[in-house]
């Protein structure tokens, strides 16, 4: 059974930083492209960033330079470092394979950017 467990979210002021973690189990983690996704209130879930098995990264254009995705294949963890956070970054953040699998979605971690 695949489990993806996100953590590290919270309330942060604009301009602040957070580091999200996603611990994977039940899959051969190193074999998969992984992604971070987010869903803001009233909006559809969107892809934020991806990282290949060997560490090549992609980002949606609006986040490039502020967010950084990384992974530790030995620990089966994928990270999302988020800097210079803005109120519009408020969302529930999820990790999943890329492309995503419906049955892999976890609970996500809430990120709220507010003063």
Secondary structure, 3 states (H helix, E strand, C coil): CCEEEEECCEEECCCCCEEEEEEEECCCHHHCCEEEEEECCCCCCEEEEEECCCCCEEECHHHECCEEEEEECCCCEEEEEECCCCHHHCEEEEEEECCCCHHHCCCCEEEEECC
